Amino acid sequence: MVERTPDTKTESKPKDTEIGSLTDLGVGLIDGGIARPYNATLGLVLPKIDLTDSYNRNSVAAQVGNFGGAVADVVILSKVTGGLVNKGLGAAAESGYISRSLAGSNMLASTLSMGTTGALYNGVFTEGTAAERAKHATVGFATFATLGAATSGLARTEFLGQAGSRTFMQNVKLGGLSGLPAGFVDAQASSLVNGKGFNTDVVEIGKTMGYYGLFGATMGGIAHGAQEYGPRARMWLSETMSNKGLKSEPAEILRSSNSLRPEAAETVQPKRFNIPETGMLDLGKMISETAAADRIALMQEVFKTRPQVPLGSWMRLIEPAYMESFLRAGHELFPKTALRNANYLIETRNLRPPTPDSPPINFEAWEQALKNVKATVPPGTI
């Protein structure tokens, strides 16, 4: 169970400092997000990090910082476990242990990945004896598996928008509502593993549900921010590293003029296409209607005309009928990066409809188109 109470070792401070300061907030964030996980793992063999005297751990600011650090750890850990669970389900399907439809279930993947996240966070990255860690891991798995299942289940109803097109507040609400049943399960599981039977304390159950509602809402907000601004941050980092002479290729953004391969730029002389500098452009249809020999030239000119438009912005405008043509043309122009970048955007569902009124992105069609293209290109392209 994620820690929710101040450290009892904290010395009392004057009442007028109980709200806390920016220092309490910052150190609390470091303590909750870094120091405590470190002490529970590496701190077993290396010197521990003791920040007790560095801030007022009972202050509101400190508690907010601790809370933020815990949520950040869970979000990061869930990304790792999510990838491992998806690979595990895929391997199980390939081996015939489970059906492909079951392996592709978002509900199952979300439940297992979040459950594993909770077990690891509570059992490995939280201090305690071996027996205490085992109990914490059990509670963590049950709590966060419920959170994952609830999130996936609510997402399927689409009453808070569709995946890839939700607003910030819709993702916050989705996470908050998903946290409520997780809090109920946490209250019951914590009581059961400690031999107290089912928890019937309505007040305590309500507080736990409220805590995990806030926890889920915060996770939803962080996930939205990562989806919205993560690609931009990675592009900025890539460009910064490139300016310093370091080799770095963005995992999901394909810029036009900055990404042209020298050999392609030298050997292909773009012909003149009717490409306006602004406004909607049906690139998929243009590629489909262009002779195969001219597609690289077309994409070069499009990218040169609109150098600030990333790959994802083009992909969200492509209709299913033109997806393969788009991916093939992109691969011909950028054989080392185009399919890998497109694969990242598709896997992470990091595409949004061009407008709120547009239909949702057809990720199933993108997956099939990418599969068809990959089957015709040399191994190792992605």
N, C-alpha and C positions, 0 to 999 in steps of 0.2 A: 504494500500500500504506500502510495506516495506520501512523504512526510508533510503534515499540515500544521504542526504546532511548533512554537518557538522552542529553542534549546533551553532546557531547564538550568543549564550551567551558567547562563548569561547573568551577569551582575545587573542589578537594577540601576537605572539611570533616572535623572530628574524627569518628572512627568511632562515638563514642557518640551522634552526632546522625543517623546514617544511617536510623533508623526515621522520623525527621521529626517534625513538629509539626502542630498544626491550621493554623498559618500556611502551612506547606508545602502542606498539603492544599488550603486555600482558594485560595491564589495559583496553585497548579498547575491547579486547576479553571478559573480565569480565563484562565490562560496557554493551556491546551489548548483551551478552548471559545471564547475571544474573541480573545486577542492573536494567536495564530498564524493563524487565518483572516483577521483584519484585516490583518496584515502581508503576507499573500500576495495580498491584493486592494487595498484602499485604501492599504495601506502602500507600494504601488508609487509613489504620487504624493503621499501625505501622510506626516508624520513617523511612524516605526514605534514600536511599543510594545515596549520592552525590559524584561522582568522578570527578566533573568538574575541580577541581584544581589539580588532581592527574596526569594528562597527557595532552598533546597537542592534543586536539580532532580534530584539523584541519589538522594534519599531515597525510601523506600517510600511515604510519604505524598504526596510530590510526584508520583510515578508514578501513584498511584491517582487523584489529582486530574486529571492530564493525561488519563488514560484516561477518566475520567468526562466531561470536557469534550468529548473526541472523540466518545464515544457520544451525548451530548446533541445535538451538532451533526448527527450522522447521523440521529438520530430526527427532529429538526426538519426537516431537509432532505428526508427521505423523505416527510413529510407534504405538502410543497410539490410534489415531483415526482409523488407519487401522484395528486394532484388533476389535475395537468397531463396525466399519462399517461391517466387515465380519460377526460378530455375529448377527448384526441387520438384514442383508440380509438373513442369515440362518434362523433366527426366522420368518422373513416375509414369506419365502418359506414354512416353516413348517406349518404356519398358513393359507397358501393358498392365501396370498395377492399378491404374485408374483410367477412366475414360477421358478422351480429349475434351469433351464438354465439361466434365467436372474440373479438369485442370484449368480450363478457361473461365471458371466461375469467379467473378469479382468478389462475391460474398465469401467464398471459401478462402481466397487469397487474402482479403482484408482481415478476416477473422484470425487466420493463422499468423499473419505477419504482425498484427497488433498484439495478439496474445504472446507471441515470442518476444516482442518488444517489452511488454510488461514483465514477463518472467525474467528477462535479462536485466532490466533496469532495477527491479526490486530485489532480485536474488543475487546479482553480481555487482551492480554499481551502488548498492546501498549497504552500509556497514551492519554487522551483526555476527552472531555465532553461526556455525553451520546449520544448526537446527532452526534458528531464526530466519536465516536466508532461505531455507527450504520453504518455510511457511510463507515468507514474503513473495517468493517466486510463484507459489501456487495461487496466492491472492492476486498477484500481478497478472498472471496469465488469464485468470477468470475475468478480471475487471477489464483489461484492455482488449481481450477477445470479444467481450460484449460491446465495447466501444467500436471496434472494427466492424462487427456484424451490424450494429445499429446504424453506423455511418453508411455502409453499403446499402442496407435496406431502405433507409430514408432517401438516399440518392436515387434509387431506382424509381421511387414514386414521382420524382421530378416536380413536386409541389414547391420546392425551393430552387427551381431552375434545373438546367441540364448541365452535365459535366462539361467543363471547358468553357461555359458561357455564364457561370454564376458571378454575381457581383460580390464585393467584399462582404457586405452584410449578409448575403444569402449563405456564404460559406461559414460565417461566424454563427449564424442561427443553426445551420445544419450540424456543426460541431457541438454547439451547446445542447441541442435536443438529444444528440447521440450520447452525450455524457451523462444524462439523467439515469438511464437504465444501468450504465456502467457504475454509477455511484451506488445504486441500490445493491448491485451484485457485490461491490467492494465491501459494503457494510455487512452483508450476510456472510461472505467468504471469510472476512477477517474474524468474525465471531465464531464461525464453525471451526476454523483451523486452530483456534485457541481453546476449543472445548467448551464453549459457552452456549452452544445450540444456536438456533435462529435468533437474529436480532429483532426485538419487538419494540425497541425504543424509537418512537416516531420522530422525536426531535433529532436524535443522533443520525438516523437514516436520512432525514431531510437535509441536515448539514452536509453529509457525505455526498448526497445527490447534487446539492448546490455546488459543492467544491468541484466535482467532476463535470458538472455542466459548464462551469467557468473554465475548467481545464480543456474541455473539448472545444469550447468557443475560441479559446486562445489558439489552440492547435489549428482550427479552421482559418483563423486570421493569418497565422504564420504561413500556412500552406498556400493561401491565396497570394500573399506577398511574394513567396518564393516563385510561384508560377508566373506572376505578373512581372516581377522585376529581376528574377534570377537570370534569364537569358541576357538581359541588358547588362547586368553586372559581369557575366562571364565574357560578353563581347568587349566590355570596357577593359577587363583584365587581360584579355587576349591582345587587344590593341596596345595596351600599356607594355606588355611583355615584348611584343613585336618591336615597339619603338626602342626598347632597350637592347635589341639584338637577340632576344630569346625566341626560340621556336615554339609557337603555341597555336593550335588550331581550335577554334570554338567548337563545342560539341553539338550545337544545335542551330547556329546562325550561319547562313551562307551569304556573305556580302558580295556585291557584284564586282565593282572595279577593284576592290581591295583583294578579292579572292581569285582573280583570273590567273590561271596558270600561264607562265611566260610562253611556253611552247604553243599553247592554244592561241594566245593572243597574237603570236607572230605568224602562225600558219593559216589562221582563219581570218579572212577579211570580211567583216560584216557588210552585208548589202543593206540598202535602205528599206526599212519597214515603216509602216505608218504607226508610230508609237508616240502618243502624246506624253508630255512630261508630268501631267497630273490627271486625275480622274480615274474611273474604273477601267480596268484592262482585263479582258477575258483571255488571259495567257494560255490557259489550257486549250481553248478552242483554236487559238492562233497556232499553237504548236501542232495540234492535230491536223490542221489544214495546211501546214507548211511541209514542203518536201523534206525527207529525212536528211538530205545533204545540206539543207539550209537551216536546220534546227539549232545547231550550235551558234551560228551567226545571229539567229533571231534572239536567242537567250543572251548572247553577249550584248546586243544592242539594247535589249530591255534592261539589263542590269546596269549598263552604262548610262542609260537615260534616267534611271531611278536608283542611284547608288546607295541610298539610305534605307531601302526596303529590304528587310531580312527574308530569309527563306520561308519562315512560318507565315508571313503576311501573304506571300504568293500562294502557298499551299492551301490556305483557308478559302481561297477563291476558286480552287479547281474542283470541277464537278467529277463524279465517279467515272464518267465516260472518257475523261481526258487524263486521269491520274497516271496511267502507265506511260502515256506519251510524255508527260511532264517529267516523270522520274527517269525515263530513258534519256531524254534530252539533257537533263541535269547531269546524269552519269557520264554522258559523252563529253560534256564540257568540263566537269570536275570529277574525274574517275576515282580520285583518292578520298574525296570528302562528301560528295553530294548524297549518296545513299546512306552513309553513316549519319549525317546530320538529319536527314529525313526520318531515318529509323528512330533516332532519339526523340524527335518531336512526336512521332506516332506512339512510341512506347510510353512516354510520360504524359500523353494526352495534353501536350503543351500547345494546343491550337484553339483559337477562339473564333466563333462566327464573326464575320466582318461588321455586322450590326446586331443590336438586340433582337430585331425582328427576323433576322436570317435563320434558316433552318440549322439545326446542330451539325457539327462536323461529323461526317460519316467515317469514323475511324476503322470500322470493319472493312469498308471499301479500300481505304488506304493500306491496311494490313495486307489485303489480298493483292492489291496492285504491287506493293513492295515485294511480296513473295514471288509474284510472277516475274518481276524484273530481276530479282536476285537469282532466280533459277537460270537466267541466261547470261550472267556475268561471271567472270573468273572468281574462284573462292578467295576469301580474304579481303574482299572489297569493303565489307563492313566490319 
